[in-house]
């Protein structure tokens, strides 16, 4: 269902669905002009679209826009980051997937220079005319672009004609990794009352990420035990569908845009390796499983043994502890199934499926155990 603020509400009978708004937010226009003058020049399809993105998420959103181009888009131009050299000795060249897709579809694709958006100007079609307002037909859209759009570029567009699709129900999970933190926090499993997973179409805020007015939100159902590789494409497709729906009813959406409630905001910072370190004395088995589901595609869970880093892959189900006096971080075979290696958490256990030592290769949990347990009375990760 479409979402609206949970504050003291008024009814908007003209909404396509029953929509709830705070009285002061029933209308949030893109300028200070009167309602009648704003309505007279309300943006409407077809639009000239400047689309910024890079990765597979943005590809799926872009595909939805491209599929709807017949009556929604007059022209479509893609902008991506530049190619990057990767791999050993930087011999490999990584091209953004979105640029590859655009070229396959015959859509104009512009790679940014190494300086990215500093001093960059869009094609002439999107430039603001001197001494005049930006064209209401021009849209700037972003999806998983990863770079802040500078005010100098936003000045060429009406405020609510510069939009972003974000894979969370803002203001929850503002930042670069909303899907990952939504999984780890338990939102994806429905563990937090009133919180779930979804997508948002928002105004691109000036100078900061994810603070813009909201034009539309949509809840997204999550499969049980979904990890990032499962959930990311679901949210991407939902984002594309919601963006197309928003653009088809653009005038009414912009008139009803509402500001975010900063008191409800949570942050989803960019992931680092440190986020994937498991503290066995703090984390329950359920929490460790969610860490792997949310972070494992990018950073394997890790811990230390004898001052060396150990990477872990665990089975996706938390287990009750079979040990009489468990110590967090301790490792031992399951008494009822000796070929299953268990790792004790603050509450419950996880099964060690694979282990990787520094500079080594992934090996099965029991194989690693057989090689490391010799001469040890106890074995525990820190």
N, C-alpha and C positions, 0 to 999 in steps of 0.2 A: 504494500500500500504506500501511497505518497505520504510523506511526513511533513508536519508543520510544528511550530514552537509549542512547548508545553506550558507556557505562561498563562496568566489571566486572559481569557479569550473572548473574541467576538466572532460571529458567523459571517462568512462571505458567501451569500446565497448564489452568486454568479459563478462560483468555482465549479469546475467540471466534476470534482469530487468534493465531499463535505470537508472544508478546510478550516482550521482553527488558527487565529492570529491574536496577538496582543492588540488592544485597541490602538495604541500609538504606532503599531507597525502594519496596520491594515494596508497602507499604501506607502511604498518606498520607491519614489521615482528617481530617475537617473539625472535629474537636473532640478533647479528651483523654479522652473516655469510652471505656469498654472496647468491643471489637469487637462483642460480643453486644448491648450496648445500642444501639450505633450502627446495627447491622443491623436491629434491631427497629423503628427509626424512620427507616429510609433513605427519602429522598425518592423518589417514584415518580409517573408521570403519573396523571391529568392535572394540569397545573400552572397556577397563576395567573402570567401573564407580564407584566412591565413591561419594555418594549423601547425602548432608547435608540438613536437613529440620526439621520441627516440626509440623506445623499447617495445616489447611484445604487447604490453598493456595499451600503449598508445596506438599500436597497429590495429587492435580489435576495436577501439573507439573510432579510429579513422575509417575502418571498413564500414561501420554503420552510417557514418556521414556520407561516404562515397556511394553506398547503396541507395541512399535517400536523395541523391543529387538531382533527380529529374525535376522535382518541383521545389526543392529546398535550397539548392546551390546554383548560383549563376557562374561562379568561377571558384576554383579550389587550388590553393598553393600550399605546399608543405615546406616547413623549415625544420632542420635537424642540427644537432651538434656536428662538428667536423669529424672526419675519420680519425681513429686513434691507433697508434702502433702498440701492439701487445705481444705477449709471448717472450720466449727466450731471445735475448739480444734485440727485442723489438722488431723482429722480422715479419710478424703477421700484422695485417691491417684489418681493423674492425670497422665495418660500416654499420651505421645505425639501421636496425631492421625496418624502421618506418621509411627511411629513404629508399631502401630496396623495394619495399612494397609499393610505394608511390610510383617509382619508375616502372614497375611491372604493370601498373594500372594506367600508365600514360599520363600521370599527374605531374605537374611541374614541381620539382624538389630542389630546394636551395640549401646547400651545406653552409653553416656559419663559418667565418674565419676563426683562426686560433684564438683571437681575442673575444670570441663569442659575441655578445650583444653590445659590448662597449663601442659606442659610436656607430652601430649598425642601423641602417634605415631600411624599411620594407620597400617592396616594389611600388612604383609611382601610383598605382591604383589605390593603394592604402594610405597614401600620404594625406594629411589634413590640409585642405586648401588654405592658403594664406588669408588671414582675417575672416575666417569662416569656421563654422562648426564641423566636426567630423561627419562623414557620411553615415546615416543610419543603416545603410545597406552593408557596411563593412563590419566584419566580425574577426576578432582575434580569439582563437580557441587553443587551449593547452591541455595536454593529457600526459602525465608522467614525463614532463620535459626536464625537470631537475634543475632548472636555472630560474632565478628571479627575473621577471620581466621588468625592465627599468621604466621609470616614469616617462622618460623621453619617448619611449615607444608607445606606452599606453596613451599618451596625449593625442595620438592620431586616431583614437577610437572613443566613442561614447563610453562612459563608465560601465554600463551594463551590457555593452557590446564586446567587452573583453572578459571571457569566461574560462573557467577551469572545471574539469570533472575530477572529483576526488573520491577514492574508494573508502570512505567512512561516512558516518552520519555526524558531520560537523555540528558543534565544535569539538566533538570527541575525536581524538587522534589527529590533531593537527601535526603535520610534518611529513618527513620523507618516507616513513615506513608504517603506514596505518594498518595495512593488512597483517603484517608480522606482529605488531603489538596488540592488535585486536585478537589474534589467536592466542598469544601468550597470556593475556589478561583474563581469558575465559569468555569474552564477548561472543566469539564464534560458537561457543558451546552453550550459550544462554545462561551462564552462571551468574551474571550480574543483572540484578533486577532493572528492567527498563532499558537495558542496553543490548544492542545486537550489531549485526553487520549490515552495511548498506552503502549507498553511493549518494553523492551530492553534486549538484551543479551550482557553482558559486561565482560571484564576481571576483576578478583578479584584484586583490588588495594592493594598495600602493605601499611599497617598501617592506612588506612582510608577507610571509606565506600564510594562506588559509585563514584570513580574517575578513574576507569579503562577504557582502550580502548574499543570501541564499535564494536561488530561484526555484529549486526543486530538490526533493530528496526521495529516495526509494529504499525500503527494506529489501534485503536479499536473503533468501533461505539458504542455510549452510548445511551441506551433508555431514553426517556424523563423522567425527575424527578427521575433518578436512585439514590438510596441511596447506602451506603456501602455494605449491604448484597446482593444487586442486582448486583453491579458492580464487587465486588471482585471475584466471580467465573468466570465471563466473562474474566477478565484480567488474571486469573490463567490459564484458558484453552488456551488463546491466547499465554501466556508465554510458556506453554508446547509445543504448535505447532511450535512456532518460534524457540525454542531450538532444537527440532528434526530436523527442516529444516536446521538450522545452522550446526548441526553435520553431516548431510548428505552431505553438501558441505563444509566441514570443512577447507580443504586446501585453497580454494579460499577465504573463509571468513576471515581466519587468515591473509592472505596476504593483504587484503583490510581493515583491522581494522583501525579505526581512533580515534584520541584523542578527548576528550571532550573539548568544548569551555567553559572555566571557567567563562567567562564574562556573560554567559547566565544562570549560575547556580542559582537555587532557592532551599531552604531547606525545608524539611518535617520532623520536629522533632517528636519524640515520644510524643503521646498525654498525657496530664494530665487533671485533673479535672478543673483546671483554664481555659483551652482552651474552655470549654463548658459554661462559664459564659457569658451571653448576656448583652452587654452594650446597652441599648435601645436608648440612645442619640447618639450613634455612628453607630449602625447597622440599615440598612433598613430592611423592612419585607422580601424582597427577600434574603438578606444575612442571616437573622435568620433562614429561611427555609433551606438554604443550610447548615448552622451549624448543624441543626438536622439531615439532610440527611448524613452528613459526620461523625459527632461525636456521634449521638444519640444511636448507637448500643453499644457504650462503656461507654459513659458518657452522661446522660440526660442533656438537657439544664437546667440551674439553674440561680436563681436570689435571691434577698433578700427582705423581707418584715418585718418591725419591728425588724430588726437585726437578723432575722431567715432565714435560707436557705430554698428556695422553689424550688423543681424540677418541670419541665414543659414538657408536650408533646403537640405539636401543630399540627394542620391540615397542610397538605403538600403544601398548596397553599397560596401565599401572597395575601392580599386583599387591595383595596383602603380604605383610612380612611373615615368613614362617619361623623366624628366629626368636628365641626366648628372651635374649638380652641384646637387641640390635644396637649397633653403634653407627651413626650416619657416616657414609663413605665406605663402610666395610664391604668386602666382596667375598662371596662364598657360593658353592653350588647349592641348588635347591635340595633340601633333604628328601623331598618326595620325588624329585626328578633330577638326578645328579648331573645330567648332561646340560641342564639349564643353569646358567651362571647369573646370580642375582646381585644387585647393588642396592644397598640399604640407603633410603633417603630419610628425611625428617619423619615422614609418615609413609609407610609402604615401601615397596621395592620396584625396581625396573630390571628387566632382563637385558644383559649385555649381549647384543647380537654380534658386533664387530668392534675391534680395538685397533688403534694405529699409534705406534710409538713415533717419537720425533725422528724424522728421516727414514721411517720404515714404510711398510705397506699394510693395508687393511688385512686383518686376519680374524677368523672366527673367535668369538668370546672364549669358548672352551679351549681352543688351541692356544690362545694367548695365556690362559690360566694355567694350563699344563706346563708352559715354559717358564712362567714367572713365579710360581708358588714354591718352588724347591727351596728348602732352607728357611722358610718363613712360617712362623707360628700363626701370624695374622697378616692380612693384607687390607689396607684401607687407602682410599683416595682422599686427598686434601683439597 
